Amino acid sequence: MFIEGAANLSRHVKVVDALNVFPVPDGDTGTNMNLSITSGVKEVKQNIQDDASKVAASFAKGLLMGARGNSGVILSQLFRGFSKQVEGKAQITASDLAQAFERGVETAYKAVMKPVEGTILTVAKDAAKHSITLAKKHDDVIYIMEETLKEARASLKRTPDLLPVLKEVGVVDSGGQGLVYIYEGFLAVLKGEKLSDNPTSEELSMDNLVKIEHHNVQNYMATEDIEFGFCTEVMVRIDEEKTKKHPFVETEFKEELSEIGDSLLVVSDDDLIKVHIHAEQPGEVLTKAQRYGELINIKIENMREQHTHLLDETKEAYGQESHVKPNVKKKDKSEFGIVTVAMGEGIAKLFKSLGAGVVIEGGQTMNPSTEDIVNAIEEVHAEKVIILPNNGNIIMAAEQAAEVVSEKAVVVPSKTVPQGLAALLSFNPTQELEVNAGMMKDALTTVKSGQVTFAVRDTNIDGIDIKKNDFMGISEKKIVSSGANVLEVTKDLLTKMLDDESEIVTLLQGEDASNDQTEMLVSYLEEKHPDVEVDVHVGNQPLYSYIVSVE
């Protein structure tokens, strides 16, 4: 059931994405639900057992670890409750199935700070309530699943009556539609049927509806009207020593986070805390979460950028202008703005996802001028500006720019991209400019930086013979490895950078490195350093095959 439910959702990801309008029209509900449920299925396939409770527990665990976005986290909670209800039951009856759906709904509602009706929550609740009623009179599992799906579809059709924005743009709730696709897969397996990969007439009509209405779904809101711009997700591995100083109370933590964002979800068990929130300052969320343990699986996305991209796609696809009239009033300056320098599209996106307002293209061999940085300070449109040069050769130009602008501007002298990322993660918008600058400077010392690049001539440095076009591994400013094979040089660099205190390695893959090479490096680290967490991003930076951060 779980495998086919996931497969059926996967067939319809684009439809679910296209329906996405609430809470922010960023077009990723289907993608998030699909990635989440795929993680659950992966865990099930690794733990195949002839025991319903153990299969459900594996599915719930995988979903929790892979949950992305509002819809993904809610989906993980629906099946977390489902799993708890069938605990200890090798086989389940029709009544057990109905009760499991109901327990899942109860668990999901508790996880959401401010449940909104007309969403996936409503569809799950209505379907579960219907199945509980019928299970008192019928003990046929297939009949209960048929009726559960039937009521889920009926509830989905009612969602526009509960959520005005859905009615305004003429669509049903995207998360609810995703759940219906999952339930369709459940029923097909129970009945021994195979769902067609080809859309039915009903699905074709839905697809047509999406094509007609898609521009409205994205355009009902102006990008600047998105109050909290960063979809922030983080998982915390609970640390007992930290929780002795700061005891974790889920309700209190929710209340605290609710003051700095919306679309809040907090779920926890004995070992982990999972947070999803739309916030304006994602660094503040990470700081609050870090009080309880080690941060893992961090994901931050700029929803304003996503929305703008979708508007551009819609305009190109349909030749239509946005229905939102441009706001000619000049926006007020924000309190803080962050300007940073980076080479590579992927690294630029990473900085923006962490809260950087403007990313200047530049770095080694591409040093931006003082004027470039001044223009960026003006573009970020803030009263207080923090500049992260991320290269020793850019610091002086950044300091000159900070002196000539009218805004309050300070330079945090980051000399590498890893230092810049570490500094940005320590930014706290509730503190004054000088305090932030001090904290961010302190953060520069918490990370080791490495790069793998190539030699432009034969040379010998620190006793290491280097041939032209050989790869060089550089730790901080010192060349520590050299050779013709980029993998061996990078492995040697990592070995020399890592020690017993190392906890996290971040690899930024350059434009001349391949995914296969990166996978080999990850496998190497997992084998040689199993206690170290590895985080990979495609940076697409020129010159450097890999940029390495060790914390």
N, C-alpha and C positions, 0 to 999 in steps of 0.2 A: 504493500500500500504506500509506504513512505517513498519508495523508489519511483513508482509510477506517478504519484502525486507530484513529485519534483520534476519528473520528465514532462508532464503535461504543462506545468507552469513554464518550463523552459521553452516549450513550443510557442508560447504566447507572450514572451517577455516584451516584445515591441508594442503589443496592444496595451499591456498594463502600463508601460512607460508613457505611452502617448496619452493615457487617461489622467496622468498624475497632475493634480492641481492643488491638493491640500496636503500639508499646511503651506508649502511653497511650491510653485510650479517649476520644479527643477528636473522633471522628466526622468527620475531614476527609481521609482517605486518597484517596477518589475525587475530591474537589474539587482536592486538590493535584496528583494525577496528571493530571487533566484540564487544569488551568491550565498545567502544565508541557508536556504534549504539544501543546496548542494553540499555545503559543509556538514549538515546533519546526515545526509545520505552517505557521504564518504565515511563517516564514523560508523554507520550501520554496516556498511560493506566490510569494514575491517573487524567487525565483531558479530558476524553472523551466528545466531544461536536459535535453538528451537524453544524459545522462551519469550513470550510477548513482553513481559516486564523489562527484560534485559535489552531487547531490541529498542523498546521505547526509551529506555534510559540512555542508550547510545545515541539515538536520534536527538534527544533533548540536549545532551552534552555537546554534540557537534554543532547544533543550531546556536547554542549560547556562545560558543567560541567564535563562530563565523558570522554572528548577527551584525547586519549593517543597516543603518537608517532606521527611521521610526518603524516602518512596516516590518523590517527584518527582526528588530528587537521584540516587537509585539508578537510576531510569529513564533519566536523562540520561547516566549512566555506561555503562549497557548499550548505548546507541546511540552513545556516544562511541567505545567499543571497536569496535562494529560498523563505524562510519565509518572508523576507522584500518585495519581489515582489508581494506576494499574500495577503499582509496586508489589512485588511478591506473587503476581499472578502469571503463571506460565501460559495459561489460555484465558481469553476474555469472552464474555457473553455479550449479547445485545445490550443488556442493562449496563454492563461494565463500560462498553463503548460510549454509550450516552453520558454516563457519569464522568467519563474521562474528558469528553468535550466540555461538559459543564465546569469541571475543575480547572480546565485550561482557561476558560473565560474568566473565572474568578481570579486566577493568578495574573492574567494579563491586565485586568482592570486595576488590580492593586499596584502593578508596576508603573502605571501611567499617572503622572502627577495630576493632570487635568484631562480626564477622558472626554473625548468629543464624539457625540453620536452622529451617525451617518458615515462612519468609517469602517474599517475591517473589524473593529471591536463590536460594532452593532451587528454586522453580518454573522460573526461567530456566536454572539450572544443569542440572537434570534434562532439560529439553527440549533444550538445546544438546548435551548428551552423547549423547542418543538420535539427534539429527539427524546428528552427526559419524559415528556408527557406520554409519548407513544410507547416507550420502553416498558411502561407499567402494564401494558396490555399485550405487547408483542415480544417474542423472544427470538425473532429472526434478524440476524445481524445485517443481511443484505437489505431487508425492508427498512431497518432503522437508518442505514447509510443512504438509501434512496430518498427517504423523507428528509434527512438532514440536508442533503444536497438541494432538494426541492425548495426547502425553506430558505436556504442560503441564497439561492437565486432570487427568490421573492423579496428577501430583505435587501439584496443588492439593488433591485429595481426601485426600492423605496428610499435609498440613500439621498437622492436629490431633494426629497421632501424634508429631510432632517438637516441637511447642510446647504445653506443658501448658495454658496459659491458653486456647488455642483450643478444646481438648477440654473444658475446664471449662465454657465458655459455649456449646459446640455449634455453632461456626462454622468456616469455612475462613479462611485468611489473606486479608485485604482487598487488599493489594498484589498478591499472586499472582492473585487473581480479576481485578484490573484488567489485569494482563498478559495473561491468557487472553482477555479481551475485545479487546485490541489485536491479538493473534494471529488471532482470528476475522476481524477486518477485513482483515488481510493476506491470508488465504487466500481470502476472498470475492472480492477484486479479482483475484487470480491466476486464479481459476476463471471470472471474468466474471460472478459472481453479485452480487445485491444483497441485503444483509441486511434483514430486516423491521424496521420500527420498532415492531411489536407484539411483546410478549414471548411466547416459546414456552412450552410446558407446563413444560419444565425450569426456565425462568426464573421462571415463576409460582410453582413450588414453592420456588425459592430466595427469592422475594419473601415468600412465606408464612412461610418459616423465619425470615427477618429480622424480620418482624412479631412472631412468637412469642418470638424470643430477644432482641430488641433491648434490652429492659430489663435482661437479664442482662449483655449486652456492656458496658453502661455501668456497671452496679452491682457488677461483680465487685470493684471497688476503691473505697475511700472517697477523696473528693477530697483530704483531708489526707495520704493516703498517697503522693501524687505528690511524689517527693523533689525533682526539679528542675522548677520550675513554669513556665519560660518557653521556648517554642520559638523559638530565636534563629537567624536566617539573615542572612548578610551576604556581599556580594561585594566583593573588594578589587581595585582596578585597581593593579597592581604599579608602584611608583615606583623607578627604578634608584638614585636618590640615597639613598632610605631603605634599600634592600636592601644598599647598600654598608656601612651602619652595622649593620644587622641582617639578615644573609643569610637568605633563606628556604629552609629545609630541611623538606620536607613531613612527613617522619616525626617530626622533632623537634617541629614545631608540633602535630601530632596528639597526641603524648605529653603536651605541655604542656596542651592543652585537655582531654584526657581526665581530668585531675585536678579539673576544675571542673564536669563535667557528664557526661551520657551521650547515647546515640543520636547519636554523633558521626560526621560525614562531612566530609572535607576533600578537595577536588579542585582541581587547578590545571593551567594551561598556561603559555605564555610570558608572557601578559599579565594573566591573571586568577587569583584564588584564590576559591573558593566554599566557604563554611563553613555547616554545619547542626549545631546542637547543642541539647540540652535542658539548660538551665543555670538556676541559681537567681539569679545576678547577671549579666544580659545585658550590662550596662555593662563588666564585666571582659572579656568576650569581645571586644567592640568595641575596647577599649583594646589588647588583645594583637594583634588583627588590623591595627590602624592603624599598627603599626610597619613594615608592609611596603608601604603605599601608601594611596591614597584609598579611603574607604569609599563604596560605592554599593549600591543595592537592599537597604536594611536592612529586615528584617521581624521583628518580635518579637510573639509572641502569648502571652497568659496562659492556660496549659492548665488551670489549676485553675478559672478562670472558665468556660472552654469546657465542662469536665466537669460543673460545677455546673449550667450551663444545660441540658446534655443530660439530666441527671437530672430536672430540673424538667419538661422537655418530655415525658420518658417517663412521669413520674407523671401529667401532665395527659392524655396520649394514652391510657394504658392503665389509669388509676385504680389504680396499684400503688405501694406504698411501696418504698423501697430495701431490698435484702437486707442491706445493711451496717448493723450495729448502731452507733448513735451512740457516739462516744467521749466519755464523760463526764469523763474526766481533763482538767484544764485544761492547755492547751499551754504549754510553756516559752516564755519570751520569746526572740525572735530577736535577733541582735546589733544589726542595723541596721533602721531603719524610715524610710520617706520619706513625708512628708505634703505634699501640694501642693494648690493652689487652681486651679480651672478652670471656665469657663462653656462649656456645650455638651457633649452626649453624646459626640461624636466626639473632642473634645480630651481628655475624661476617659479614654476608652478608650486613647488614644495614650499618656497619662502612665502608665496602669496597665501597658500593654504594655512600657514601658521600665523598670518596676520599682517604681513608686510603690505604696505599700501602701494608702494612703487618699487619695482625691481629694475635697476639699470643694467643693461646688457654690457658686460665687461669682465675683466679679470686679468690674468696673465697674458701679456702681449696685446691686451685690449683695455688699457687703463682709461677710464672716463676722465674727462677734464673737470676742473672746478665748476665751469659753467654747466656741464651736464648734471652735476650734483645739485647745483643751485636750482636748475629747472625742475629736477625731481622733487626738491623740497617744496617748491611752489605747487607742483602738481598734487602732492599728497594732501595739501589744503588742511593743515592742522596748526594749532597754536603751539604745540610742543612737538619737536621732531627728533627722532633718534636715528642716527646713520650708522650702518654696519658695512664697512668697506670690504671685508672678507679677503683682503690682500694687502700685504705690507706696503706695496708701491702706491696704494690708493689712499692711505691714511692721511698724508699731508694735504692732498687735494680736498679730501672730505673736511678736514679741519679748517681749511681756508673758506670753503663754502659755508660752514657753520658760522664763521665770523662775519660774513658779508650780508647774510639774509636778515630780514626783520624779525622772523620767527625765532623763538627760543629753540636752539638746536645744539645737540651734543653728539660727539662721535664716540662710539664704543669701539675701540681699536682692534676689531677682529681681523686676524691675518689669514684665516682660511675659511672655507665654506662650513666645515664642521663647527668651528668656533662661532660663526654667525648663527647657525641653527641652534646651538646650545644657548647662546645669549638670548635669542628670540623666544625660546621656550621659558625663559625666566622672567620675561616681561610681565609686569603686574599693573594694570591700568588704574588701580586704586591708590597707587603710590605716586609721590611727586617725581618730577623729571630727574632730579639729582639722585634720588633714592634708586630709581629704576636703572639709571646709568651705572651706579655702584654695583647693584645686584648683577647686572648683565656683564660688567667687567669681571666680577668674581666668577661668573659662569664660564668665562673663557679658559680658566685653569682646570676645569673639570673634564676636559675632553682632549684626547690625543688626535693629531691630524696626520694623515698620510696621503701620498699621491703616487700613482704609477704613470710615468710619462716616458718619452723616448729621448735619446741623446742625439744632438745635432752634429757632434764631432767626436773623434777619439780623444780620450783624456784619462787621467788617473787622479782620483780624489779620495783622500783618507785611506789610501792603500788599496782602493778598488779600481781595477782596470775596467774601463768602459769603452766599448766600441760604438762608432757611429751607427745610429738606428737601433741600438740595443735599448731594451726597456730598463728603466731605473725605478727602484722603490725608494721613496723619500719619506722618512719619519721626521715630522717637524721640518727642520731645514737640512737635515743630514741624510746623505745618500747611504742606504744600508744594504741594498741589494741591486744586482745588475745581471742581465742575461738576455738571450734572444727570445725566450719563451715568456709571454706575458703572464701565463698562469703560474709558472714557477717563481717568477719575480714577485708576484702579488702574494703568493703563499709565504714566501720568505719574509716579505714585509710584515704580513699579519703576525707571523710567529714572533718577530722581534718587537712588535708593538704590544702584544698581549702579555699579561702577567696574571698572577693569582687574584688580583683585585678587579680585573676586567669583567664587566657584566654585559655590556651591549656593544655589538659591532654593527655599524651602518655602512653599507656599500652603495656608492653612487656610480652607476654604470655609465661609462662614456660612450660617445657616438661610434667609436671604432671597436668597442667590445661587444661580444655576442651574448645572447641569453644562455646558450650552452656553456660558455665559459663561466658565466656568473653562477649557474647551477652547480658546476663543478667546485667552485670556491665555497658555496654554501655547504655542499656535502663535506668538503674538507674541514670546514670549521665545525660542523656538527659532529664529525668523527673525532677530531683532535681536541676540541673544546666544547664538550656536550653541555656544559653549564652556562655557556655564553649565548645570549639571545642575538639572533641575526636579523637585521632589517635591511631590505633591498629596495632601492628606488632607481628607476631609469632616468638618469640626469641628462643624458645626451650632450654632455659637455665635450667640447673639442680639446685636443692636446693631451688630456688625461684619460687613460683607459679606465682608471678607477680612482675615485676619491674615497678615502677610508676614514671613518670616525670610530674611535674606541673610547668608551666611557666605563 
